[in-house]
Amino acid sequence: MTNLRDLTTEQIKRAIAIKEQIEMLQAQLEAIAADSDGGGDIPAPTPRAELPKKKRRMSRAARAKIAAAARARWAKVKGAAVTATTKPAKKRRKVSAAVRAKLAAAARARWAKAKKAGKTAL
């Protein structure tokens, strides 16, 4: 910034005139804002740091699609054939009827307790 002692009187007068214009325009802007929303200040925007952060989740299928596309692009660049690498499907464990009945009874008990407390969700 320039030192005020180095400025000429003409430059100082010009700076004062500009400062007065700025103040006049700010007053006009405040008057417009007061007229448009019934008075009050214009709310300041919320800083990005104060907004809650959400975790983004991606399904395994979507991730597999993206990975397959990336492999295809690299294969195209390298001039190699694209090979699909898929894992064999895991065999699902079967639950016995007794265990299934036990789990269902526990779920019914949880829901009964929740409904008794007046809740619509657990």
ROSE-4610 file (N, C-alpha, C; in Angstrom, 1 decimal, always signed):
// ROSE-4610
residu = [M/M/M/T/T/T/N/N/N/L/L/L/R/R/R/D/D/D/L/L/L/T/T/T/T/T/T/E/E/E/Q/Q/Q/I/I/I/K/K/K/R/R/R/A/A/A/I/I/I/A/A/A/I/I/I/K/K/K/E/E/E/Q/Q/Q/I/I/I/E/E/E/M/M/M/L/L/L/Q/Q/Q/A/A/A/Q/Q/Q/L/L/L/E/E/E/A/A/A/I/I/I/A/A/A/A/A/A/D/D/D/S/S/S/D/D/D/G/G/G/G/G/G/G/G/G/D/D/D/I/I/I/P/P/P/A/A/A/P/P/P/T/T/T/P/P/P/R/R/R/A/A/A/E/E/E/L/L/L/P/P/P/K/K/K/K/K/K/K/K/K/R/R/R/R/R/R/M/M/M/S/S/S/R/R/R/A/A/A/A/A/A/R/R/R/A/A/A/K/K/K/I/I/I/A/A/A/A/A/A/A/A/A/A/A/A/R/R/R/A/A/A/R/R/R/W/W/W/A/A/A/K/K/K/V/V/V/K/K/K/G/G/G/A/A/A/A/A/A/V/V/V/T/T/T/A/A/A/T/T/T/T/T/T/K/K/K/P/P/P/A/A/A/K/K/K/K/K/K/R/R/R/R/R/R/K/K/K/V/V/V/S/S/S/A/A/A/A/A/A/V/V/V/R/R/R/A/A/A/K/K/K/L/L/L/A/A/A/A/A/A/A/A/A/A/A/A/R/R/R/A/A/A/R/R/R/W/W/W/A/A/A/K/K/K/A/A/A/K/K/K/K/K/K/A/A/A/G/G/G/K/K/K/T/T/T/A/A/A/L/L/L]
num = [1/1/1/2/2/2/3/3/3/4/4/4/5/5/5/6/6/6/7/7/7/8/8/8/9/9/9/10/10/10/11/11/11/12/12/12/13/13/13/14/14/14/15/15/15/16/16/16/17/17/17/18/18/18/19/19/19/20/20/20/21/21/21/22/22/22/23/23/23/24/24/24/25/25/25/26/26/26/27/27/27/28/28/28/29/29/29/30/30/30/31/31/31/32/32/32/33/33/33/34/34/34/35/35/35/36/36/36/37/37/37/38/38/38/39/39/39/40/40/40/41/41/41/42/42/42/43/43/43/44/44/44/45/45/45/46/46/46/47/47/47/48/48/48/49/49/49/50/50/50/51/51/51/52/52/52/53/53/53/54/54/54/55/55/55/56/56/56/57/57/57/58/58/58/59/59/59/60/60/60/61/61/61/62/62/62/63/63/63/64/64/64/65/65/65/66/66/66/67/67/67/68/68/68/69/69/69/70/70/70/71/71/71/72/72/72/73/73/73/74/74/74/75/75/75/76/76/76/77/77/77/78/78/78/79/79/79/80/80/80/81/81/81/82/82/82/83/83/83/84/84/84/85/85/85/86/86/86/87/87/87/88/88/88/89/89/89/90/90/90/91/91/91/92/92/92/93/93/93/94/94/94/95/95/95/96/96/96/97/97/97/98/98/98/99/99/99/100/100/100/101/101/101/102/102/102/103/103/103/104/104/104/105/105/105/106/106/106/107/107/107/108/108/108/109/109/109/110/110/110/111/111/111/112/112/112/113/113/113/114/114/114/115/115/115/116/116/116/117/117/117/118/118/118/119/119/119/120/120/120/121/121/121/122/122/122]
x = [+0.8/+0.0/+0.9/+0.4/+1.2/+1.1/+2.1/+2.1/+1.4/+0.6/-0.2/+0.8/+1.9/+2.9/+3.4/+3.4/+3.9/+2.9/+1.6/+0.6/+0.5/+0.2/-0.1/-1.4/-1.7/-3.0/-4.1/-3.8/-4.7/-5.1/-4.2/-4.4/-5.3/-5.0/-5.7/-7.2/-7.4/-8.7/-9.5/-8.8/-9.5/-9.9/-9.0/-9.2/-10.4/-10.5/-11.6/-12.9/-12.9/-14.1/-14.6/-13.6/-14.0/-14.6/-14.0/-14.5/-15.9/-16.2/-17.5/-18.5/-18.1/-19.0/-19.3/-18.3/-18.5/-19.5/-19.4/-20.3/-21.7/-21.8/-23.2/-23.8/-23.0/-23.5/-23.9/-23.2/-23.5/-24.8/-25.0/-26.3/-27.4/-27.3/-28.3/-28.6/-27.6/-27.8/-28.5/-28.2/-28.9/-30.4/-30.6/-32.0/-32.8/-32.2/-32.9/-33.2/-32.2/-32.4/-33.5/-33.6/-34.6/-36.0/-36.1/-37.4/-37.8/-36.9/-37.3/-37.8/-37.2/-37.6/-38.2/-38.7/-39.4/-38.5/-37.3/-36.3/-35.3/-34.3/-33.3/-32.1/-31.1/-29.9/-30.0/-29.1/-29.0/-28.3/-28.8/-28.1/-26.8/-25.8/-24.5/-24.6/-23.9/-24.0/-23.3/-23.8/-23.2/-21.9/-20.8/-19.5/-19.6/-18.9/-18.9/-18.5/-17.6/-17.1/-18.2/-19.3/-20.3/-21.4/-21.4/-22.4/-22.1/-23.1/-22.9/-22.3/-21.3/-20.7/-21.5/-21.8/-22.5/-21.5/-21.5/-20.6/-21.3/-20.5/-21.0/-20.7/-21.7/-21.5/-21.7/-21.0/-21.2/-21.4/-22.4/-22.6/-21.5/-21.4/-20.4/-20.6/-21.8/-22.1/-21.6/-21.9/-21.4/-19.9/-19.3/-17.8/-17.2/-17.9/-17.4/-17.5/-18.6/-18.8/-17.7/-17.4/-16.3/-15.0/-14.7/-13.4/-13.3/-14.4/-14.4/-14.2/-14.8/-14.6/-13.1/-12.5/-11.1/-10.2/-10.5/-9.7/-9.8/-11.0/-11.2/-10.4/-10.4/-9.7/-8.2/-7.7/-6.2/-5.9/-6.7/-6.4/-6.4/-7.3/-7.3/-6.0/-5.5/-4.3/-3.1/-3.1/-2.0/-2.1/-3.3/-3.4/-3.6/-4.0/-4.3/-5.7/-6.1/-7.5/-8.0/-9.3/-9.9/-10.4/-10.0/-10.4/-11.3/-12.4/-13.3/-12.9/-12.7/-12.3/-13.5/-14.3/-15.4/-15.2/-15.6/-15.5/-16.7/-16.4/-17.6/-18.5/-19.8/-20.8/-20.6/-20.6/-20.5/-21.8/-21.6/-22.8/-23.3/-24.6/-25.3/-25.5/-25.3/-25.5/-27.0/-27.5/-28.9/-29.1/-30.1/-30.5/-31.6/-31.4/-32.4/-33.7/-34.8/-36.1/-36.2/-35.6/-35.6/-35.0/-33.8/-33.1/-33.9/-34.5/-35.3/-36.5/-37.2/-38.3/-37.9/-36.7/-36.1/-35.9/-35.3/-35.0/-36.3/-37.3/-38.6/-39.3/-39.2/-39.8/-39.1/-37.8/-37.1/-37.5/-37.7/-38.1/-39.5/-40.4/-41.7/-41.7/-40.9/-40.8/-40.2/-39.2/-38.7/-39.8/-40.5/-41.6/-42.7/-43.0/-44.1/-43.6/-42.4/-41.9/-41.9/-41.5/-41.4/-42.8/-43.8/-45.2/-45.8/-45.4/-45.9/-45.4/-44.2/-43.6/-44.1/-44.9/-45.5/-44.6/-43.6/-42.7/-43.2/-42.9/-43.3/-42.1/-40.9/-39.7/-38.8/-37.9/-37.0/-35.9]
y = [-1.2/+0.0/+1.2/+2.2/+3.5/+4.3/+4.9/+5.7/+7.0/+7.5/+8.8/+10.0/+9.9/+11.1/+11.2/+10.1/+10.1/+10.6/+10.7/+11.2/+12.7/+13.1/+14.6/+14.9/+16.2/+16.7/+16.3/+16.4/+16.0/+14.5/+13.6/+12.2/+12.0/+12.7/+12.5/+13.0/+14.1/+14.6/+13.5/+12.9/+11.9/+10.7/+10.3/+9.1/+9.4/+10.6/+11.0/+11.0/+11.4/+11.4/+10.0/+9.2/+7.7/+7.1/+7.4/+6.8/+7.3/+8.6/+9.1/+8.4/+8.1/+7.4/+6.0/+5.4/+4.0/+4.0/+5.0/+5.0/+5.3/+6.2/+6.6/+5.3/+4.6/+3.4/+2.3/+2.2/+1.2/+1.6/+2.9/+3.3/+3.0/+3.2/+2.9/+1.4/+0.6/-0.8/-1.3/-0.7/-1.1/-0.7/+0.5/+0.9/+0.0/-0.4/-1.4/-2.7/-3.2/-4.5/-4.3/-3.2/-2.9/-2.9/-2.3/-2.2/-3.6/-4.4/-5.6/-6.7/-6.8/-7.9/-7.4/-6.2/-5.7/-5.2/-4.9/-4.4/-5.5/-5.1/-6.0/-6.1/-6.8/-6.9/-8.1/-8.1/-9.3/-10.3/-11.6/-12.6/-13.0/-13.2/-13.7/-15.1/-15.5/-16.9/-17.8/-19.0/-19.9/-20.4/-20.3/-20.8/-22.3/-22.8/-24.2/-25.1/-24.6/-25.5/-25.8/-25.0/-25.2/-26.2/-26.4/-27.4/-28.8/-29.6/-31.0/-31.8/-32.6/-33.4/-34.7/-35.1/-36.4/-37.4/-38.6/-39.6/-40.2/-40.2/-40.8/-42.3/-43.0/-44.5/-44.9/-46.0/-46.5/-48.0/-48.5/-49.9/-50.7/-52.0/-52.8/-53.0/-53.0/-53.2/-51.9/-50.8/-49.5/-49.5/-49.9/-49.9/-50.9/-52.0/-53.0/-52.5/-51.8/-51.2/-50.2/-49.3/-48.3/-49.0/-50.0/-50.8/-51.4/-52.0/-52.7/-51.7/-50.5/-49.5/-49.0/-48.9/-48.4/-49.5/-50.8/-51.8/-51.8/-51.6/-51.5/-50.4/-49.2/-48.1/-48.3/-48.9/-49.2/-50.3/-51.3/-52.3/-51.7/-50.7/-50.0/-49.2/-48.6/-47.8/-48.8/-49.9/-50.8/-51.7/-51.8/-52.6/-54.1/-54.4/-55.8/-56.1/-57.3/-57.7/-57.6/-57.2/-57.0/-58.4/-58.7/-59.9/-59.5/-60.1/-59.9/-60.7/-60.0/-60.7/-60.7/-61.7/-61.8/-62.9/-62.6/-63.6/-64.6/-65.8/-66.7/-66.3/-66.5/-66.1/-67.0/-66.3/-67.1/-67.8/-69.0/-69.8/-69.2/-69.0/-68.4/-69.5/-69.1/-70.1/-70.2/-71.4/-71.6/-71.6/-70.9/-70.9/-71.9/-72.6/-73.7/-73.0/-73.8/-73.2/-72.8/-73.5/-73.2/-71.8/-71.6/-70.3/-69.2/-69.4/-68.4/-68.1/-69.1/-68.8/-68.0/-68.3/-67.6/-66.1/-65.9/-64.5/-63.7/-64.4/-63.7/-63.4/-64.3/-64.0/-62.8/-62.7/-61.6/-60.3/-60.3/-59.1/-58.7/-59.7/-59.3/-58.7/-59.2/-58.7/-57.2/-57.0/-55.6/-54.7/-55.1/-54.2/-54.0/-55.0/-54.9/-53.8/-53.9/-53.0/-51.5/-51.4/-50.1/-49.5/-50.3/-49.9/-49.5/-50.2/-49.9/-48.6/-48.2/-46.9/-45.8/-46.2/-45.2/-44.8/-45.6/-45.3/-46.0/-45.3/-45.9/-46.5/-46.2/-46.8/-47.2/-48.1/-48.6/-47.7]
z = [+0.0/+0.0/+0.0/-0.7/-0.8/+0.5/+0.9/+2.1/+1.8/+2.7/+2.5/+2.3/+2.9/+2.8/+1.4/+0.6/-0.8/-1.8/-1.4/-2.3/-2.4/-3.6/-3.8/-3.3/-3.1/-2.6/-3.6/-4.8/-5.9/-5.7/-5.5/-5.3/-4.1/-3.0/-1.8/-2.0/-2.6/-2.9/-3.7/-4.7/-5.6/-4.7/-3.8/-3.0/-2.1/-1.5/-0.7/-1.5/-2.7/-3.5/-3.8/-4.1/-4.4/-3.1/-1.9/-0.7/-0.4/-0.7/-0.5/-1.4/-2.7/-3.6/-3.1/-2.6/-2.1/-1.0/+0.0/+1.1/+0.6/-0.4/-0.9/-1.6/-2.3/-3.0/-2.0/-0.9/+0.1/+0.8/+1.1/+1.7/+0.7/-0.6/-1.5/-1.6/-1.5/-1.5/-0.3/+0.9/+2.1/+2.0/+1.4/+1.3/+0.4/-0.7/-1.6/-0.9/-0.1/+0.6/+1.6/+2.3/+3.3/+2.7/+1.5/+0.8/+0.3/-0.2/-0.9/+0.1/+1.3/+2.2/+3.5/+3.5/+4.7/+5.8/+5.4/+6.4/+6.8/+7.5/+8.0/+7.1/+7.6/+6.8/+5.9/+4.9/+4.0/+4.7/+4.9/+5.6/+4.9/+5.7/+5.2/+4.8/+3.7/+3.3/+4.4/+4.5/+5.5/+4.9/+5.8/+5.3/+5.1/+4.1/+3.7/+4.9/+5.8/+6.9/+7.9/+8.0/+8.9/+8.4/+7.1/+6.6/+7.0/+7.3/+7.7/+6.5/+6.8/+5.7/+5.6/+4.4/+4.2/+3.6/+4.1/+3.5/+2.3/+1.2/+0.0/+0.0/-0.4/-0.4/-1.9/-2.3/-3.6/-3.5/-4.2/-4.1/-4.8/-4.4/-5.0/-6.5/-6.9/-8.3/-9.1/-8.6/-9.2/-9.2/-8.2/-8.1/-9.1/-9.2/-10.2/-11.6/-11.9/-13.3/-13.6/-12.6/-12.8/-13.0/-12.2/-12.3/-13.7/-14.1/-15.4/-16.5/-16.4/-17.4/-17.4/-16.3/-16.2/-16.8/-16.5/-17.1/-18.6/-19.1/-20.6/-21.2/-20.5/-21.0/-21.0/-20.0/-19.9/-21.0/-21.1/-22.1/-23.5/-23.8/-25.1/-25.3/-24.2/-24.3/-24.5/-23.8/-23.9/-25.1/-25.7/-26.9/-26.6/-25.4/-24.9/-24.9/-24.9/-24.9/-23.5/-23.4/-22.1/-21.6/-20.3/-19.7/-18.5/-18.4/-17.3/-16.1/-15.0/-13.8/-12.9/-12.8/-12.0/-10.9/-9.7/-8.7/-8.7/-8.4/-8.4/-7.2/-7.4/-6.4/-5.2/-4.0/-2.8/-2.5/-1.9/-1.6/-0.3/-0.3/+0.9/+1.9/+3.1/+4.2/+4.4/+4.7/+4.9/+6.5/+6.9/+8.3/+8.6/+9.6/+9.9/+10.3/+10.2/+10.5/+12.0/+12.8/+14.3/+14.5/+13.9/+14.1/+13.4/+12.3/+11.6/+12.5/+13.2/+14.1/+15.3/+15.8/+16.9/+16.6/+15.4/+15.0/+14.8/+14.2/+14.0/+15.3/+16.3/+17.6/+18.2/+18.1/+18.7/+18.0/+16.7/+15.9/+16.3/+16.5/+16.9/+18.3/+19.2/+20.6/+20.5/+19.7/+19.5/+19.1/+18.0/+17.5/+18.5/+19.2/+20.2/+21.3/+21.7/+22.7/+22.1/+20.8/+20.2/+20.1/+19.7/+19.5/+20.8/+21.9/+23.2/+23.7/+23.3/+23.6/+22.7/+21.7/+20.8/+19.6/+19.3/+18.2/+17.0/+15.8/+14.5/+13.8/+14.4/+13.8/+15.0/+14.7/+15.8/+16.0]
